Amino acid sequence: QVQLVESGGGLVQAGGSLRLSCAASGPTFSSYAMGWFRQAPGKEREFVAAISWSRSIYYGDSVKGRFTISRDNAKSTVYLQMNSLKAEDTALYYCAADSGQYRSGNYYSESTYKYWGQGTQVTVSS
């Protein structure tokens, strides 16, 4: 069982930056792919970024060039650095962990992930 706790959300002006963190429980963090998704009010959950256990990285088109995902296996934490924030980035951001160790899969799909955090709110004022 993997438990995930997000932090770092808040209110920021357009053009600003935030860094989200997701702390994971369990000793096998390094073997899981990790992803970030977001959901704005009235919209479906959207893929933001993912990093595999081998550190391959994937981004959604709307955040490429602005967001950076990274992981620190020693701290069992995955990060999402968000720069040049826009009003349309406003959403509840979720951290997710893959359903198994050392898997290869479609990291853009919610169905790849078994474990989810509670989410952290990001609000960007224009």
N, C-alpha and C positions, 0 to 999 in steps of 0.2 A: 504494500500500500504506500502510495506517495501522497504526501500532503503539500500543498502549495500556498504560499502567502505572499500576495503582492503588496507593494508599497511604493510611494513616490508620486502618486497622483496629486492633482491640485488645480488651482486656477492660475492661468498664465495669459499674458497678452499675446496677441498674434505677433509672430516673429521671434518669440521667446523659445526657451528650451526647458525640457524636463527629462529626468532620468528615472525610469521605472525599474524596480527590482522585484525579483521573484525568488524567495527562499524556499528550497525544497527540503523535505525530510527524507531520511533514508540514506544508506551508505553507498548506493549504486547510482547516484546522480549522473556520474560521467558517462554512463552507458545508455542514457535516455536522450532522445531528441526532444527539444523544447520549443514551444511556439508561443507567439503572442497573437491574440485576436482582439477585436473590438466590436462593440455594438452601440450604435447611436439610437436614440429614442425613435421608435417606429420603423427601424431598419433591421435587416438580418445581420447576424454576426459575420464579420469580415476578417479575412486573413490579413495579418500585418507583417509578421516576420517569423522565421524559424531558423534554428541552428541544430544540426544533427550531432550525434555523438562523435562523429569524425570532424566536426566543425565546418561542414558545408553549410552555406548560408543562403537563405531565400527571402525575398521581399515581395510584398504586394506592390502593384504598380503605383498606387497612390502615395506610397511613402518612400519609394526608391530615391536615393540621393539625399534624403533628409533624416531618415531613421537608421540607427545602427544597433544590431543585436550582437551580444557577446555573452560569454559564459565564463564563470570562474569555478572550476570543478572543486577546488580546495575549499571553497565557501558554499558549495552546493547552491549557487545562485546564478540566475540568468538576468541580464540587464537589457533594457531598451532605451537607448539614448535617442531622444526626439528633439530635433532642431528645426528651426524655421517653421514653427507650428502655425497652423491655419485654423480658422474657425471650424472648418469641416473635419478637423481631427478630434473634435469634442465627442467623447464616447466613454463608455465603461470598458476598460482594458482588462483582458483576462490573460493569465498565464496558463499554459497547458503542457502536460508531459505525455509522451508517447505511451502506447499500451504495453510495450515490451522493450527489452534490452537489445541493443545493437541491431535494431531493425532498420530496414530501408523501406521507405513508403512515400506516399504523396503528402508531403508536409504542408501543402496548401489546404488540405481537407480537414475539416473538424473531426471526421470519423477516424482519423489516424490517432487521435489523442484520447486517452482514457481518463486522465486525471486533470482536474480543473481547479483553479483558485476561485476566490469569491469576487475578484475584480477590484480595480481601483479606478476612481473617476478622474478623468482629465477634462477640464473645461478651458477652452481657448476663447478669450474675448476679442472681438474685432474692433 
